[in-house]
Amino acid sequence: MTRLEDLLHEATLELESRVRGGGGVIEGTGFLVAPGIVATCAHVLADRREELPGTVEARTATGRELVLETAPEWYLRERAGGLDLAFLRAPLDAGPHVLLSGVVQTGETMCTWGHPAGRFRAGQSALFTAQGASRLRAVDAGGRPLGDEWQPERVFGTPVGGGYSGSAVLSRRTGAVCGMLYSHKAGSAHLVSAADILTALPQVTQVQSDPACNTRWLGQLDDEQMWIGGWSYPGPRLRAYLDAAILVAREHPYPGVVPGTRPPPLTAVHLRQHARQTHADAGSSAGLPADAFDALTVPAEDILEREEDALVIAGPGGGKSTLLRTGLVSLAERWRTDHTSRLVPVCLSATALAAPGSLHEAIAHEVKRDLSTAAPAPDWPPQFFNTEPLRGVRWLVMVDGLDQITDPEARRNLVTKLKNASARPGSPYRFIATTRPLSLSEQQSAQLTKRESEGWPERRYELLPFTAEDLNRFAQQWFTALELPDPGRTASDFSSELQRRHLEGPARTPLMATVLCQLYSMDPERVLPASRGQIYKHFMDLLYRRQRSAGLRAQTRTTLQECGQEALDAADQMLTQLQNMIAFLAAERRLGNTTPTLDLIASQPDAARPECVPEAEWTMFLAESLRSSGLLTVREGEAAFLHPTLEEYLAACHTTRNGPARAQAHEVLNRLTKYSSGERIRPFAPEQWAHRRWGTKPEDSDSFVGFLLDLSYAETTDALQVEEGLLTLAMQGLEGAEFVVRQARLGTRIPGHVANAVTDTLTKLASNRWLARFQRMDAATELAWFDHQRATDLLTRLACEHDLNFQDRIEVAERLFELDQERGTDLLARLARQPGLARQTGLGAPGFATRGLARKLGNPHGAECIMAALGVAKLDHERSADLLAFLARERGLGGEERKLAAEILTELDQERGAELARDGGYGLPERRHAAETLIKLDQERGVELLDLLAHDDSLDGLQVWAALALFELDHQRGADILALLARDRTQPWRGRRKAAAALRANRHRGSHK
């Protein structure tokens, strides 16, 4: 007997119903279909509803005796030949209920467990095969056929007799109960279908539609049964995948250096970041985006829940990989707790998907590699990832590190592959990709730019760094995990040390914060290094010290001692030079060398295999050595760095060992200077500026160059040349100054006189009225890193220039808000109250309102005023509501824009929206739109508002509309008001006619029913 048959027995009850008037006992069977609800045949209880007994006796499979209550409204057979179904009330602890499915296929095998009359009253099995549907017509008391028909399923098999009526029939194909026996002849029987049972009682429908209500039964189904039945519940294969994926994703992705302590689980120290939709997606001058609130900052993990594909952008160590790993854990855990979701997550590196071949095969191969340690014998074939994991559920494919694909053609091919897979009809995929910021040329080559007709994806989000409060909480979590005394006080001291070292900006990325917390906890004097290069050097030294004390040499000696002293000496030499060899590997990977990792390492003299050691044993030793370094993961002989910045730092170290660091850094600076010196930016020509024709930007990443610069300062001799190169770059113009600011953000050491030069350059550019507006905004924004006060002053001044169009003012205000929320909010509030150019006085010159200038600059967009009001909501909710209420009344805006303001106000504050709908000072369209929005958000509250509006005699046309809308939601209340309005001769005749027509239509529908 299978486990499913055991569950069927536990849910089945032996029933005895006593006929009124001493007419004997009817024996039958029933089964639990929901907690406290038993299904059985109506004829098992009584021939007619009027003859129902008050109670029915029942007995469970364990022998427990129960008393079930009948309910006349649950007796569903109206006449002979009608639906033979009834329900009984049982104690909530009567037993587990069955799983119902209306899926039946002719010819499939079924079984039942019933309580026949006679010797086998305690229970007996029977087998059937499905024969298809029948048509049964109901008859009246005289036997005359009626028009009503229903379609019971017909089965053939084991002869069954009295007492089997009401038995649940289990489908072997779906693993669920597909019907209930209700009539039988020799070898043939009919079923009340599970579909009829499911739709007969709302309580049953609700329970059966929620997988969480019957995980005990669903957990026994195999993958094929789960797919056929269509349940949104993971089968055995999918559950095994989710368990393994959670186990791997919970491991902290960054190495730990604290001796005697494993890195804490990622979920123990993770702090949720926020993301902001990038400006290119936040709408255009033509109006608001589809969801106006997308312009606001959102929790980063919410991006994973949305329906559209998305691209997440952040700098080195900005939290991209962490977001995907924690998002995977969160979504996968939801299947464990809630047992349902719309997405099944799978996280992969972009480089793994870039290989030629089909997408689902690449996913299967990478999943097998990634999860091999958690699931030694995985069974996830490529086809598993080529279809929906469950009906109506999609794979959320999280692609990490598009920027790690250095070949432009390979990156473009991958983007095309993802785009086509997402766009195909019935696609089982949704994609989230991450990347570092790409240059415009890199975006164009990968077809990621919005200006390309084939651009992908639609949504772009910028992952925001920690705030000061976030960083303090993050540090407390780390110091708690590391078991430091008084984590709160230590976190506060840590923040003070960051400020002293001018590291509070770089420390706001998860990777840098993780490294700094560990370094701070390890230093007895609680002093941090001064630059990013020094931070990584200290971190690598501690990591190497930890790995050296981890016993790898002793383990190696035990493994290779049989091969002799020569083998032990070679292994010891290899371990001594391990960091240098990993640095060599990093440099080769940056140069595009794709030689297999172990072959590349083995080619080094210090890793040469002694002849006395078998090749397989030496290869295993090399792989284990790389894995034990804490810098790499090794799977199937291939190594990958735990984070791109580790690879960049080690590559920079290797580069400087093959020549003085300053020479290497100076070479890079020379190339950047030559690139920047060709900068000839023409005013109001952004397209020409964006597509520079005088050269190609060097391919070296900012992060790698920053490590080269920091390493150059370690060589005090002639390091002055590097500083002079930086100074030249800082004075070259916007491009050079921006490069220096980006280095400062990363934590690269910037000498004071170079910082001063950058400040002067950016100030001059931001003040230069001959430059394009967006260049001046960029210059002021970048200036904030070195001189925050001057940057905000320049942006405020720029917003007040008389020849600035309204759209640019909004963008300036948004930039200002990012730097100073209070000043930005004030400016946004002023702009929100500037709905027409002709009436702008606070921000314009005296001649600004001339008709010719208005024609030249174009009319401002009311939608942008609304965006400004929404911007205020980021800091001041009440003030934003005031501005939206003002815009909903402002006649200088178009009608659609006033309605939009009313709608967003109601979404922002339902009470204010209801007040607007009742306020006679607003236009009827705006009041109606606010009421419609409130109904969508809160129907009960909307009904009360409609009732008030429908009784308001001052509303004219809106009064009838409110009554009609109320009628759709509450027929009785609406009909009463419509009847009054239809007779009210003070109402406009059109309104009276609409009210009367609605009442006539309602009477017609009632008579038809």
RAUR-V532467 format. One record per residue. RES is the residue in one small letter. SS is DSSP state (H for helix, E for strand, - for the rest). PHI is phi in degrees with one decimal (NA if undefined). Layout:
res: {RES	RES}
ss: {SS	SS}
phi: {PHI	PHI}
This chain:
res: {m	t	r	l	e	d	l	l	h	e	a	t	l	e	l	e	s	r	v	r	g	g	g	g	v	i	e	g	t	g	f	l	v	a	p	g	i	v	a	t	c	a	h	v	l	a	d	r	r	e	e	l	p	g	t	v	e	a	r	t	a	t	g	r	e	l	v	l	e	t	a	p	e	w	y	l	r	e	r	a	g	g	l	d	l	a	f	l	r	a	p	l	d	a	g	p	h	v	l	l	s	g	v	v	q	t	g	e	t	m	c	t	w	g	h	p	a	g	r	f	r	a	g	q	s	a	l	f	t	a	q	g	a	s	r	l	r	a	v	d	a	g	g	r	p	l	g	d	e	w	q	p	e	r	v	f	g	t	p	v	g	g	g	y	s	g	s	a	v	l	s	r	r	t	g	a	v	c	g	m	l	y	s	h	k	a	g	s	a	h	l	v	s	a	a	d	i	l	t	a	l	p	q	v	t	q	v	q	s	d	p	a	c	n	t	r	w	l	g	q	l	d	d	e	q	m	w	i	g	g	w	s	y	p	g	p	r	l	r	a	y	l	d	a	a	i	l	v	a	r	e	h	p	y	p	g	v	v	p	g	t	r	p	p	p	l	t	a	v	h	l	r	q	h	a	r	q	t	h	a	d	a	g	s	s	a	g	l	p	a	d	a	f	d	a	l	t	v	p	a	e	d	i	l	e	r	e	e	d	a	l	v	i	a	g	p	g	g	g	k	s	t	l	l	r	t	g	l	v	s	l	a	e	r	w	r	t	d	h	t	s	r	l	v	p	v	c	l	s	a	t	a	l	a	a	p	g	s	l	h	e	a	i	a	h	e	v	k	r	d	l	s	t	a	a	p	a	p	d	w	p	p	q	f	f	n	t	e	p	l	r	g	v	r	w	l	v	m	v	d	g	l	d	q	i	t	d	p	e	a	r	r	n	l	v	t	k	l	k	n	a	s	a	r	p	g	s	p	y	r	f	i	a	t	t	r	p	l	s	l	s	e	q	q	s	a	q	l	t	k	r	e	s	e	g	w	p	e	r	r	y	e	l	l	p	f	t	a	e	d	l	n	r	f	a	q	q	w	f	t	a	l	e	l	p	d	p	g	r	t	a	s	d	f	s	s	e	l	q	r	r	h	l	e	g	p	a	r	t	p	l	m	a	t	v	l	c	q	l	y	s	m	d	p	e	r	v	l	p	a	s	r	g	q	i	y	k	h	f	m	d	l	l	y	r	r	q	r	s	a	g	l	r	a	q	t	r	t	t	l	q	e	c	g	q	e	a	l	d	a	a	d	q	m	l	t	q	l	q	n	m	i	a	f	l	a	a	e	r	r	l	g	n	t	t	p	t	l	d	l	i	a	s	q	p	d	a	a	r	p	e	c	v	p	e	a	e	w	t	m	f	l	a	e	s	l	r	s	s	g	l	l	t	v	r	e	g	e	a	a	f	l	h	p	t	l	e	e	y	l	a	a	c	h	t	t	r	n	g	p	a	r	a	q	a	h	e	v	l	n	r	l	t	k	y	s	s	g	e	r	i	r	p	f	a	p	e	q	w	a	h	r	r	w	g	t	k	p	e	d	s	d	s	f	v	g	f	l	l	d	l	s	y	a	e	t	t	d	a	l	q	v	e	e	g	l	l	t	l	a	m	q	g	l	e	g	a	e	f	v	v	r	q	a	r	l	g	t	r	i	p	g	h	v	a	n	a	v	t	d	t	l	t	k	l	a	s	n	r	w	l	a	r	f	q	r	m	d	a	a	t	e	l	a	w	f	d	h	q	r	a	t	d	l	l	t	r	l	a	c	e	h	d	l	n	f	q	d	r	i	e	v	a	e	r	l	f	e	l	d	q	e	r	g	t	d	l	l	a	r	l	a	r	q	p	g	l	a	r	q	t	g	l	g	a	p	g	f	a	t	r	g	l	a	r	k	l	g	n	p	h	g	a	e	c	i	m	a	a	l	g	v	a	k	l	d	h	e	r	s	a	d	l	l	a	f	l	a	r	e	r	g	l	g	g	e	e	r	k	l	a	a	e	i	l	t	e	l	d	q	e	r	g	a	e	l	a	r	d	g	g	y	g	l	p	e	r	r	h	a	a	e	t	l	i	k	l	d	q	e	r	g	v	e	l	l	d	l	l	a	h	d	d	s	l	d	g	l	q	v	w	a	a	l	a	l	f	e	l	d	h	q	r	g	a	d	i	l	a	l	l	a	r	d	r	t	q	p	w	r	g	r	r	k	a	a	a	a	l	r	a	n	r	h	r	g	s	h	k}
ss: {-	-	H	H	H	H	H	H	H	H	H	E	E	E	E	E	E	E	-	-	-	-	-	-	E	E	E	E	E	E	E	E	E	E	-	-	E	E	E	E	-	H	H	H	H	-	-	-	H	H	H	-	-	-	E	E	E	E	E	-	-	-	-	-	E	E	E	E	E	E	E	E	E	E	E	-	-	-	-	-	-	-	-	-	-	E	E	E	E	-	-	-	-	-	-	-	-	-	-	E	-	-	-	-	-	-	-	-	E	E	E	E	E	E	-	-	-	-	-	-	-	-	-	E	E	E	E	E	E	E	E	E	E	-	-	E	E	E	E	-	-	-	-	-	E	E	E	E	E	E	-	-	E	E	E	E	E	-	-	-	-	-	-	-	-	-	-	E	E	E	E	-	-	-	-	-	E	E	E	E	E	E	E	E	E	-	-	E	E	E	E	E	E	H	H	H	H	H	H	H	-	H	H	H	H	H	H	H	-	-	H	H	H	H	H	H	H	H	-	-	-	-	H	H	H	H	H	H	H	-	-	-	-	-	-	H	H	H	H	H	H	H	H	H	H	H	H	H	H	-	-	-	-	-	-	-	-	-	-	-	-	-	-	-	-	H	H	H	H	-	-	-	-	E	E	E	E	-	H	H	H	-	-	E	-	-	E	-	-	-	-	H	H	H	H	-	-	E	E	H	H	H	H	H	H	-	-	-	-	E	E	E	E	-	-	-	-	-	-	H	H	H	H	H	H	H	H	H	H	H	H	H	H	H	H	H	H	-	-	-	-	-	E	E	E	E	E	E	E	H	H	H	H	-	-	-	-	-	H	H	H	H	H	H	H	H	H	H	H	H	-	-	-	-	-	-	-	-	-	-	-	H	H	H	H	-	-	-	-	E	-	-	E	E	E	E	E	E	E	E	-	H	H	H	-	-	-	H	H	H	H	H	H	H	H	H	H	H	H	H	H	H	H	-	-	-	-	-	E	E	E	E	E	E	E	-	-	-	-	H	H	H	H	H	H	-	-	-	-	-	-	-	-	-	-	-	-	-	E	E	E	E	E	-	-	-	-	H	H	H	H	H	H	H	H	H	H	H	H	H	H	-	-	-	-	-	H	H	H	H	H	H	H	H	H	H	H	H	H	H	-	-	-	-	-	H	H	H	-	H	H	H	H	H	H	H	H	H	H	H	H	H	-	-	-	-	-	-	-	-	-	H	H	H	H	H	H	H	H	H	H	H	H	H	H	H	H	H	-	-	-	H	H	H	H	H	H	H	H	H	H	H	H	-	H	H	H	H	H	H	H	H	H	H	H	H	-	H	H	H	H	H	H	H	H	H	H	H	H	H	-	-	-	-	-	-	H	H	H	H	H	H	-	-	H	H	H	-	-	-	-	-	-	-	H	H	H	H	H	H	H	H	H	H	H	H	H	H	-	-	-	E	E	E	E	-	-	E	E	E	E	-	-	H	H	H	H	H	H	H	H	H	H	H	H	H	H	-	-	-	H	H	H	H	H	H	H	H	H	H	H	H	H	H	H	H	H	-	-	-	-	-	-	-	-	H	H	H	H	H	-	-	-	-	-	-	-	-	-	-	-	H	H	H	H	H	H	H	H	H	H	H	H	H	-	-	-	-	-	H	H	H	H	H	H	H	H	H	H	H	-	-	-	H	H	H	H	H	H	H	H	H	H	H	H	H	-	-	-	-	-	H	H	H	H	H	H	H	H	H	H	H	H	H	H	H	H	-	-	-	-	-	H	H	H	H	H	H	H	H	H	H	H	-	-	-	-	H	H	H	H	H	H	H	H	H	H	H	H	-	-	-	-	-	-	H	H	H	H	H	H	H	H	H	H	H	H	H	H	-	H	H	H	H	H	H	H	H	H	H	H	H	-	-	-	-	H	H	H	-	-	-	-	-	-	H	H	H	H	-	H	H	H	H	H	H	H	-	-	-	-	H	H	H	H	H	H	H	H	H	H	H	H	-	-	-	H	H	H	H	H	H	H	H	H	H	H	H	H	-	-	-	-	-	H	H	H	H	H	H	H	H	H	H	H	H	H	H	-	H	H	H	H	H	H	H	H	H	-	-	-	-	-	H	H	H	H	H	H	H	H	H	H	H	H	H	H	-	H	H	H	H	H	H	H	H	H	H	H	H	-	-	-	-	-	-	H	H	H	H	H	H	H	H	H	H	H	H	H	-	H	H	H	H	H	H	H	H	H	H	H	H	H	-	-	-	-	-	H	H	H	H	H	H	H	H	H	H	H	H	H	H	H	H	H	H	H	H	-}
phi: {NA	-80.7	-63.6	-63.6	-66.1	-59.9	-63.6	-62.8	-61.7	-64.2	-89.3	-92.4	-123.3	-85.5	-113.8	-136.4	-115.5	-88.1	-73.4	-61.7	79.3	72.9	-83.3	106.8	-124.0	-99.7	-98.9	-162.1	-134.3	-143.8	-152.3	-76.2	-112.3	-165.4	-57.0	79.5	-129.9	-112.4	-101.6	-156.7	-78.3	-61.3	-71.6	-68.5	-93.1	-173.2	-76.1	-139.0	-59.8	-66.3	-99.2	-60.2	-75.7	-72.8	-138.1	-133.7	-87.0	-141.4	-140.7	-87.1	-65.0	-89.5	91.8	-71.7	-95.0	-128.5	-115.9	-101.7	-101.2	-87.2	-139.8	-53.5	-70.9	-97.3	-92.2	-101.8	-84.9	-88.0	-156.9	-59.3	89.4	-83.0	-58.5	-91.7	-144.9	-148.6	-125.8	-125.8	-92.1	-125.6	-60.4	-63.3	-99.1	-64.8	150.6	-73.4	-102.8	-80.2	-103.8	-102.4	-148.2	-84.8	-82.7	-136.4	-122.0	-57.4	95.4	-74.7	-90.0	-133.7	-140.9	-141.8	-135.8	-130.6	-123.2	-71.2	-69.3	107.9	-66.1	-101.4	-59.1	-68.5	140.9	-154.8	-92.6	-153.5	-114.6	-140.2	-122.9	-73.5	-106.4	109.5	-86.3	-123.8	-119.3	-119.4	-103.8	-72.1	-127.9	-86.0	-61.2	-89.9	85.5	-81.7	-65.4	-108.9	-75.4	-71.4	-130.1	-140.5	-120.9	-74.5	-80.3	-107.6	-128.1	-137.7	164.7	-57.6	-62.3	-126.8	-123.1	-58.9	99.4	-74.9	-58.1	95.4	-79.5	-77.1	-109.4	-98.0	-84.1	-67.9	-71.5	-98.1	77.0	-124.2	-74.5	-103.6	177.5	-135.6	-62.8	-134.9	-146.0	-154.2	-131.5	-60.5	81.5	-129.6	-153.2	-123.9	-121.3	-76.7	-68.9	-62.0	-62.2	-66.1	-65.7	-63.7	-91.8	-79.1	-138.5	-57.7	-62.9	-68.7	-57.7	-64.1	-66.7	-70.8	-82.8	-107.6	-58.3	-64.5	-80.4	-147.6	-66.0	-62.2	-78.0	-60.7	-67.1	-94.2	-83.1	-87.2	-62.0	-66.9	-62.2	-63.6	-69.5	-64.3	-71.3	76.0	-78.3	-86.4	-146.6	-67.7	-80.7	-57.1	-66.2	-69.4	-64.2	-64.0	-63.6	-62.2	-61.6	-67.8	-64.0	-64.1	-60.1	-74.4	-68.5	-72.6	-65.5	-67.8	-74.3	-102.5	-69.8	-106.1	-123.4	-77.9	-59.4	75.2	-132.7	-74.0	-56.0	-64.4	-56.5	-56.6	-67.5	-78.8	-119.6	-72.0	-122.5	-63.9	-95.4	-118.3	-135.7	-130.4	-64.1	-66.4	-58.7	-63.7	-98.5	-80.1	113.1	-121.0	-68.2	-79.7	159.1	-86.3	-68.3	-56.7	-112.6	-60.0	-79.8	-63.9	-70.9	-85.1	-68.5	-128.7	-57.7	-59.8	-68.0	-65.3	-59.3	-68.7	-85.2	-79.7	-81.6	-88.8	-62.8	-149.5	-117.7	-107.1	-117.0	-160.6	-74.2	-57.2	70.1	-79.0	105.0	-65.2	-65.5	-62.9	-58.5	-67.7	-67.7	-68.7	-63.6	-61.8	-60.8	-62.6	-68.8	-68.9	-63.3	-61.9	-66.1	-74.4	-92.8	-87.4	62.7	-162.5	-170.7	-101.0	-139.2	-116.6	-82.9	-144.1	-112.8	-141.6	-83.3	-63.6	-63.9	-69.2	-86.6	-77.5	-66.3	-59.8	124.4	-75.0	-65.1	-68.0	-69.1	-64.7	-62.3	-61.7	-64.7	-70.2	-63.0	-61.7	-66.7	-66.8	-100.7	-62.9	-73.7	-90.5	-135.4	-58.5	-127.0	-69.0	-127.7	-123.6	-67.4	-53.5	-63.7	-58.1	-99.0	-101.2	-131.9	-59.0	-63.4	-146.5	-61.3	77.7	-118.2	-114.6	-76.8	-95.7	-88.8	-101.4	-101.2	-99.1	86.3	-58.4	-68.8	-75.5	-87.1	-79.5	-78.8	-57.0	-67.4	-64.2	-64.9	-62.8	-63.4	-66.5	-59.5	-63.1	-62.5	-66.9	-62.0	-66.7	-65.1	-73.8	-85.1	-67.6	-58.5	67.4	-58.5	-85.6	-118.2	-132.1	-118.1	-123.0	-116.7	-122.4	-159.6	-72.0	-58.2	-104.3	-68.0	-59.6	-65.8	-66.9	-63.6	-65.9	-66.2	-94.4	59.8	-102.2	-78.7	-66.7	-76.7	-83.9	-63.7	-96.7	-57.6	-148.7	-89.0	-71.4	-101.5	-125.9	-130.0	-100.1	-77.5	-86.8	-71.1	-62.0	-80.7	-59.8	-67.7	-59.8	-62.3	-64.5	-64.8	-60.6	-63.8	-59.9	-63.1	-67.0	-68.1	-68.6	-63.8	-85.0	61.1	-80.2	-69.0	50.7	-58.1	-64.5	-66.0	-63.3	-64.5	-64.9	-64.3	-60.8	-62.1	-64.6	-67.8	-61.0	-65.3	-62.7	-91.8	58.2	-110.4	-64.1	-72.3	-57.6	-72.4	-86.0	-101.9	-57.3	-64.6	-63.4	-63.4	-63.3	-63.1	-65.6	-61.1	-70.2	-62.5	-64.7	-69.0	-87.4	-87.5	-63.9	-94.3	55.0	-119.5	-101.4	-63.1	-93.0	-140.3	-64.3	-59.8	-66.4	-60.2	-67.8	-63.3	-61.7	-64.3	-64.2	-61.9	-66.0	-63.9	-64.7	-62.6	-65.7	-67.0	-67.0	-90.2	-83.5	90.9	-66.2	-65.2	-65.4	-63.3	-64.7	-61.2	-64.8	-74.4	-103.3	-64.2	-67.6	-84.9	103.3	-65.8	-59.2	-66.0	-66.3	-65.8	-64.7	-66.1	-64.1	-65.7	-64.2	-67.7	-64.4	-96.9	-59.6	-62.5	-65.5	-70.6	-67.1	-64.0	-60.7	-60.2	-61.1	-64.4	-65.9	-64.9	-66.5	-84.4	93.9	-72.2	-105.2	-57.4	-50.5	-54.4	-65.5	-66.3	-65.9	-66.9	-65.1	-74.9	-79.8	-55.5	-74.3	-117.3	-65.6	-78.4	-66.3	-64.1	-79.4	-106.5	-58.5	-60.1	-63.4	-70.3	-68.3	-61.0	-64.5	-64.4	-62.5	-62.6	-68.5	-65.7	-64.0	-66.1	-74.4	-66.0	80.6	-104.5	-132.7	-109.5	-120.8	-134.2	53.6	83.5	-104.8	-109.5	-136.4	-69.2	-63.6	-151.7	-56.7	-68.8	-64.0	-62.4	-65.3	-64.6	-66.3	-64.2	-64.4	-61.4	-64.3	-61.0	-73.2	-72.6	-98.0	165.9	-56.4	-59.9	-61.5	-65.3	-64.0	-64.7	-65.7	-62.2	-64.3	-62.9	-61.7	-65.1	-65.9	-66.1	-63.2	-65.1	-72.0	-68.9	-79.5	-70.6	-130.6	-85.8	-91.0	-64.6	56.7	-132.8	-61.7	-63.8	-66.5	-67.4	-69.2	-107.6	-62.5	-107.3	-95.3	167.5	-110.2	-63.7	-55.9	-80.2	-59.5	-73.0	-56.4	-64.5	-63.8	-61.9	-60.4	-64.4	-59.9	-63.1	-64.6	-66.7	-67.3	-71.4	-68.6	-94.1	-64.2	-71.5	61.9	-64.5	-61.0	-63.3	-66.0	-62.5	-64.9	-62.6	-62.9	-63.7	-60.7	-63.8	-63.7	-98.4	-78.6	139.9	-61.9	-61.8	-66.8	-63.7	-62.5	-60.2	-63.9	-64.3	-62.4	-64.6	-62.8	-62.8	-69.0	106.7	-67.7	-68.8	-117.8	-58.3	-59.0	-70.0	-71.6	-62.1	-64.7	-64.6	-63.2	-59.8	-65.1	-61.2	-68.3	-63.2	-63.7	-66.2	-67.3	-93.0	-82.0	-75.3	-87.6	-83.2	-61.5	-59.1	-69.3	-67.4	-64.9	-64.1	-60.1	-62.2	-65.5	-64.6	-65.2	-59.6	-58.7	-64.1	-99.8	-147.2	-64.5	-63.4	-65.1	-63.7	-67.2	-63.2	-65.1	-66.3	-61.8	-65.3	-63.2	-66.1	-95.3	-68.5	-69.3	-96.0	-86.3	-77.2	-65.0	-60.2	-67.8	-60.8	-60.4	-66.4	-60.2	-63.1	-66.1	-62.2	-63.6	-61.6	-62.9	-92.6	-146.9	-61.0	-66.5	-67.8	-64.2	-65.5	-60.0	-67.0	-61.2	-63.4	-64.6	-67.6	-62.6	-98.2	-120.3	-76.7	-143.7	-60.2	-64.6	-109.0	-75.2	-124.2	-68.0	-113.7	-119.5	-83.3	-56.5	-88.5	-68.6	-88.2	-64.9	-64.3	-65.5	-67.8	-62.1	-65.7	-65.5	-85.6	87.2	-71.7	-70.8	-99.4	-61.3	-60.4	-72.8	-60.1	-66.4	-61.6	-63.0	-63.1	-65.9	-59.4	-62.7	-62.2	-60.7	-117.8	-134.0	-61.1	-66.0	-65.0	-63.2	-63.1	-60.8	-66.4	-66.0	-63.3	-61.8	-68.2	-66.4	-101.9	-72.7	-74.1	-73.1	-94.7	-73.2	-60.9	-64.2	-71.5	-64.7	-64.2	-64.0	-62.0	-64.3	-64.8	-68.9	-59.2	-65.7	-66.9	-76.2	-150.5	-61.2	-64.9	-66.1	-64.2	-65.5	-63.2	-60.7	-63.2	-91.4	-86.2	-69.4	-75.2	-98.2	-68.9	-60.4	-60.5	-68.7	-64.5	-66.1	-65.4	-63.4	-64.9	-62.5	-65.5	-63.7	-62.3	-64.9	-80.2	-149.4	-63.1	-61.7	-68.0	-63.1	-63.1	-63.3	-64.4	-61.6	-62.4	-64.5	-65.0	-67.5	-94.0	-89.0	-70.8	-89.9	-94.9	54.8	-61.8	-67.0	-65.0	-67.6	-59.5	-62.3	-65.2	-64.9	-65.4	-64.4	-60.6	-68.0	-95.5	-141.1	-56.8	-66.0	-65.1	-65.8	-64.2	-61.2	-70.2	-61.3	-63.1	-65.6	-67.2	-65.0	-95.1	-84.0	-74.8	-80.9	-77.7	-57.8	-63.5	-64.5	-64.5	-61.8	-66.3	-63.7	-62.8	-64.7	-63.7	-64.3	-66.7	-63.5	-62.9	-66.7	-64.3	-66.3	-63.6	-64.0	-68.1	-64.6	-63.2}
